[in-house]
Amino acid sequence: MTEPTYEELKARLADLEKQVDTKKRSGAMEFRVSEKGGVSVYGLGRFPVTLYYEQWKRLLEVAPDLQVFLEDNKGKLKLKQG
């Protein structure tokens, strides 16, 4: 097996950088387990949101209530334009 040339490596790096840029711009969310055992959600904002298992379960249980709350208070909330 031959070693890739400098030009081949450079092209591969450019392809990988495009993939990363596309993923960041797409707004896709990504989940990861943190070093301390929490679940981190990336893609909501500048920093990840990290909660532990029990916290995520509690939040998901009240998700319907949160949706109603958000709609009821939409006029008071700052909404991102665009």
Distance bins in CASP14 RR format, pairs under 12 A and 6 or more apart:
PFRMAT RR
TARGET T0000
AUTHOR 0000-0000-0000
RMODE 2
METHOD distances of the structure
MODEL  1
2 8 0 0 0 0 0 1 0 0 0 0 0
3 9 0 0 0 0 1 0 0 0 0 0 0
4 10 0 0 0 0 1 0 0 0 0 0 0
4 11 0 0 0 0 1 0 0 0 0 0 0
4 12 1 0 0 1 0 0 0 0 0 0 0
4 13 0 0 0 0 0 1 0 0 0 0 0
5 11 0 0 0 0 1 0 0 0 0 0 0
5 12 0 0 0 0 0 1 0 0 0 0 0
6 12 0 0 0 0 0 1 0 0 0 0 0
6 13 0 0 0 0 0 1 0 0 0 0 0
7 13 0 0 0 0 0 1 0 0 0 0 0
7 14 0 0 0 0 0 1 0 0 0 0 0
8 14 0 0 0 0 0 1 0 0 0 0 0
8 15 0 0 0 0 0 1 0 0 0 0 0
9 15 0 0 0 0 0 1 0 0 0 0 0
9 16 0 0 0 0 0 1 0 0 0 0 0
10 16 0 0 0 0 0 1 0 0 0 0 0
10 17 0 0 0 0 0 1 0 0 0 0 0
11 17 0 0 0 0 0 1 0 0 0 0 0
11 18 0 0 0 0 0 1 0 0 0 0 0
12 18 0 0 0 0 0 1 0 0 0 0 0
12 19 0 0 0 0 0 1 0 0 0 0 0
13 19 0 0 0 0 0 1 0 0 0 0 0
13 20 0 0 0 0 0 1 0 0 0 0 0
14 20 0 0 0 0 0 1 0 0 0 0 0
14 21 0 0 0 0 0 1 0 0 0 0 0
15 21 0 0 0 0 0 1 0 0 0 0 0
15 22 0 0 0 0 0 1 0 0 0 0 0
16 22 0 0 0 0 0 1 0 0 0 0 0
16 23 0 0 0 0 0 1 0 0 0 0 0
17 23 0 0 0 0 0 1 0 0 0 0 0
17 24 0 0 0 0 0 1 0 0 0 0 0
18 24 0 0 0 0 0 1 0 0 0 0 0
18 25 0 0 0 0 0 1 0 0 0 0 0
19 25 0 0 0 0 0 1 0 0 0 0 0
19 26 0 0 0 0 0 1 0 0 0 0 0
19 28 0 0 0 0 0 1 0 0 0 0 0
20 26 0 0 0 0 0 1 0 0 0 0 0
20 28 0 0 0 0 0 1 0 0 0 0 0
20 30 0 0 0 0 0 1 0 0 0 0 0
21 27 0 0 0 0 0 1 0 0 0 0 0
22 28 0 0 0 0 1 0 0 0 0 0 0
23 29 0 0 0 0 0 1 0 0 0 0 0
23 30 0 0 0 0 1 0 0 0 0 0 0
23 42 0 0 0 0 0 1 0 0 0 0 0
23 43 0 0 0 0 1 0 0 0 0 0 0
24 30 0 0 0 0 0 1 0 0 0 0 0
24 42 0 0 0 0 1 0 0 0 0 0 0
24 43 0 0 0 0 1 0 0 0 0 0 0
24 45 0 0 0 0 0 1 0 0 0 0 0
24 46 0 0 0 0 0 1 0 0 0 0 0
25 43 0 0 0 0 0 1 0 0 0 0 0
26 43 0 0 0 0 1 0 0 0 0 0 0
27 41 0 0 0 0 0 1 0 0 0 0 0
27 42 0 0 0 0 1 0 0 0 0 0 0
27 43 1 0 1 0 0 0 0 0 0 0 0
27 44 0 0 0 0 1 0 0 0 0 0 0
27 45 0 0 0 0 1 0 0 0 0 0 0
28 41 0 0 0 0 0 1 0 0 0 0 0
28 42 0 0 0 0 1 0 0 0 0 0 0
28 43 1 0 0 1 0 0 0 0 0 0 0
28 44 0 0 0 0 0 1 0 0 0 0 0
29 39 0 0 0 0 0 1 0 0 0 0 0
29 40 0 0 0 0 0 1 0 0 0 0 0
29 41 1 0 1 0 0 0 0 0 0 0 0
29 42 1 0 0 1 0 0 0 0 0 0 0
29 43 1 0 1 0 0 0 0 0 0 0 0
29 44 1 0 0 1 0 0 0 0 0 0 0
29 45 0 0 0 0 1 0 0 0 0 0 0
29 48 0 0 0 0 1 0 0 0 0 0 0
29 49 0 0 0 0 1 0 0 0 0 0 0
30 39 0 0 0 0 0 1 0 0 0 0 0
30 40 0 0 0 0 1 0 0 0 0 0 0
30 41 1 0 0 1 0 0 0 0 0 0 0
30 42 1 0 1 0 0 0 0 0 0 0 0
30 43 1 0 0 1 0 0 0 0 0 0 0
30 44 0 0 0 0 0 1 0 0 0 0 0
30 45 0 0 0 0 0 1 0 0 0 0 0
30 48 0 0 0 0 1 0 0 0 0 0 0
30 49 0 0 0 0 0 1 0 0 0 0 0
31 38 0 0 0 0 0 1 0 0 0 0 0
31 39 1 0 0 1 0 0 0 0 0 0 0
31 40 1 0 0 1 0 0 0 0 0 0 0
31 41 1 0 1 0 0 0 0 0 0 0 0
31 42 1 0 0 1 0 0 0 0 0 0 0
31 43 0 0 0 0 0 1 0 0 0 0 0
31 44 0 0 0 0 0 1 0 0 0 0 0
31 48 0 0 0 0 1 0 0 0 0 0 0
31 49 0 0 0 0 0 1 0 0 0 0 0
31 50 0 0 0 0 0 1 0 0 0 0 0
31 51 0 0 0 0 0 1 0 0 0 0 0
31 56 0 0 0 0 1 0 0 0 0 0 0
32 38 0 0 0 0 1 0 0 0 0 0 0
32 39 1 0 0 1 0 0 0 0 0 0 0
32 40 1 0 1 0 0 0 0 0 0 0 0
32 41 0 0 0 0 1 0 0 0 0 0 0
32 42 1 0 0 1 0 0 0 0 0 0 0
32 43 0 0 0 0 0 1 0 0 0 0 0
32 48 1 0 0 1 0 0 0 0 0 0 0
32 49 0 0 0 0 0 1 0 0 0 0 0
32 50 0 0 0 0 1 0 0 0 0 0 0
33 39 1 0 0 1 0 0 0 0 0 0 0
33 40 1 0 0 1 0 0 0 0 0 0 0
33 41 0 0 0 0 0 1 0 0 0 0 0
33 48 0 0 0 0 0 1 0 0 0 0 0
33 50 0 0 0 0 1 0 0 0 0 0 0
33 51 0 0 0 0 0 1 0 0 0 0 0
33 52 0 0 0 0 0 1 0 0 0 0 0
33 53 0 0 0 0 1 0 0 0 0 0 0
33 56 0 0 0 0 0 1 0 0 0 0 0
34 40 1 0 1 0 0 0 0 0 0 0 0
34 41 0 0 0 0 0 1 0 0 0 0 0
34 42 0 0 0 0 0 1 0 0 0 0 0
34 48 0 0 0 0 1 0 0 0 0 0 0
34 49 0 0 0 0 0 1 0 0 0 0 0
34 50 1 0 1 0 0 0 0 0 0 0 0
34 51 0 0 0 0 1 0 0 0 0 0 0
34 52 0 0 0 0 1 0 0 0 0 0 0
34 53 0 0 0 0 0 1 0 0 0 0 0
35 50 0 0 0 0 0 1 0 0 0 0 0
36 50 0 0 0 0 1 0 0 0 0 0 0
36 51 0 0 0 0 0 1 0 0 0 0 0
36 52 0 0 0 0 1 0 0 0 0 0 0
36 53 0 0 0 0 0 1 0 0 0 0 0
37 50 0 0 0 0 1 0 0 0 0 0 0
37 51 0 0 0 0 0 1 0 0 0 0 0
37 52 1 0 0 1 0 0 0 0 0 0 0
37 53 0 0 0 0 1 0 0 0 0 0 0
37 54 0 0 0 0 0 1 0 0 0 0 0
37 55 0 0 0 0 0 1 0 0 0 0 0
37 56 0 0 0 0 0 1 0 0 0 0 0
38 48 0 0 0 0 0 1 0 0 0 0 0
38 49 0 0 0 0 0 1 0 0 0 0 0
38 50 1 0 1 0 0 0 0 0 0 0 0
38 51 1 0 0 1 0 0 0 0 0 0 0
38 52 1 0 1 0 0 0 0 0 0 0 0
38 53 1 0 0 1 0 0 0 0 0 0 0
38 54 0 0 0 0 0 1 0 0 0 0 0
38 55 0 0 0 0 1 0 0 0 0 0 0
38 56 0 0 0 0 1 0 0 0 0 0 0
39 48 0 0 0 0 1 0 0 0 0 0 0
39 49 0 0 0 0 1 0 0 0 0 0 0
39 50 1 0 0 1 0 0 0 0 0 0 0
39 51 1 0 0 1 0 0 0 0 0 0 0
39 52 1 0 0 1 0 0 0 0 0 0 0
39 53 1 0 0 1 0 0 0 0 0 0 0
39 54 0 0 0 0 0 1 0 0 0 0 0
39 55 0 0 0 0 1 0 0 0 0 0 0
39 56 1 0 1 0 0 0 0 0 0 0 0
39 57 0 0 0 0 0 1 0 0 0 0 0
39 59 0 0 0 0 0 1 0 0 0 0 0
39 60 0 0 0 0 0 1 0 0 0 0 0
40 47 0 0 0 0 1 0 0 0 0 0 0
40 48 1 0 1 0 0 0 0 0 0 0 0
40 49 1 0 0 1 0 0 0 0 0 0 0
40 50 1 0 1 0 0 0 0 0 0 0 0
40 51 0 0 0 0 1 0 0 0 0 0 0
40 52 0 0 0 0 0 1 0 0 0 0 0
40 56 0 0 0 0 0 1 0 0 0 0 0
41 47 0 0 0 0 0 1 0 0 0 0 0
41 48 1 0 0 1 0 0 0 0 0 0 0
41 49 1 0 1 0 0 0 0 0 0 0 0
41 50 1 0 0 1 0 0 0 0 0 0 0
41 51 0 0 0 0 1 0 0 0 0 0 0
41 55 0 0 0 0 0 1 0 0 0 0 0
41 56 0 0 0 0 1 0 0 0 0 0 0
41 59 0 0 0 0 0 1 0 0 0 0 0
42 48 1 0 1 0 0 0 0 0 0 0 0
42 49 0 0 0 0 1 0 0 0 0 0 0
42 50 0 0 0 0 1 0 0 0 0 0 0
43 49 0 0 0 0 1 0 0 0 0 0 0
44 50 0 0 0 0 0 1 0 0 0 0 0
44 80 0 0 0 0 0 1 0 0 0 0 0
45 80 0 0 0 0 0 1 0 0 0 0 0
49 55 0 0 0 0 0 1 0 0 0 0 0
49 56 0 0 0 0 1 0 0 0 0 0 0
49 59 0 0 0 0 0 1 0 0 0 0 0
50 56 0 0 0 0 1 0 0 0 0 0 0
51 57 0 0 0 0 1 0 0 0 0 0 0
51 58 0 0 0 0 1 0 0 0 0 0 0
51 59 1 0 0 1 0 0 0 0 0 0 0
51 60 0 0 0 0 0 1 0 0 0 0 0
52 58 0 0 0 0 1 0 0 0 0 0 0
52 59 0 0 0 0 0 1 0 0 0 0 0
53 59 0 0 0 0 0 1 0 0 0 0 0
53 60 0 0 0 0 0 1 0 0 0 0 0
54 60 0 0 0 0 0 1 0 0 0 0 0
54 61 0 0 0 0 0 1 0 0 0 0 0
55 61 0 0 0 0 0 1 0 0 0 0 0
55 62 0 0 0 0 0 1 0 0 0 0 0
56 62 0 0 0 0 0 1 0 0 0 0 0
56 63 0 0 0 0 0 1 0 0 0 0 0
57 63 0 0 0 0 0 1 0 0 0 0 0
58 65 0 0 0 0 0 1 0 0 0 0 0
58 66 0 0 0 0 0 1 0 0 0 0 0
59 65 0 0 0 0 0 1 0 0 0 0 0
59 66 1 0 0 1 0 0 0 0 0 0 0
60 66 0 0 0 0 1 0 0 0 0 0 0
60 67 0 0 0 0 0 1 0 0 0 0 0
62 68 0 0 0 0 0 1 0 0 0 0 0
62 69 0 0 0 0 1 0 0 0 0 0 0
62 70 0 0 0 0 0 1 0 0 0 0 0
63 69 0 0 0 0 0 1 0 0 0 0 0
63 70 0 0 0 0 0 1 0 0 0 0 0
64 70 0 0 0 0 0 1 0 0 0 0 0
64 71 0 0 0 0 0 1 0 0 0 0 0
65 71 0 0 0 0 0 1 0 0 0 0 0
65 72 0 0 0 0 0 1 0 0 0 0 0
66 72 0 0 0 0 0 1 0 0 0 0 0
66 73 0 0 0 0 0 1 0 0 0 0 0
67 73 0 0 0 0 0 1 0 0 0 0 0
67 74 0 0 0 0 0 1 0 0 0 0 0
68 74 0 0 0 0 0 1 0 0 0 0 0
69 76 0 0 0 0 0 1 0 0 0 0 0
69 77 0 0 0 0 0 1 0 0 0 0 0
70 76 0 0 0 0 0 1 0 0 0 0 0
70 77 1 0 0 1 0 0 0 0 0 0 0
70 79 0 0 0 0 0 1 0 0 0 0 0
71 77 0 0 0 0 1 0 0 0 0 0 0
73 79 0 0 0 0 0 1 0 0 0 0 0
END
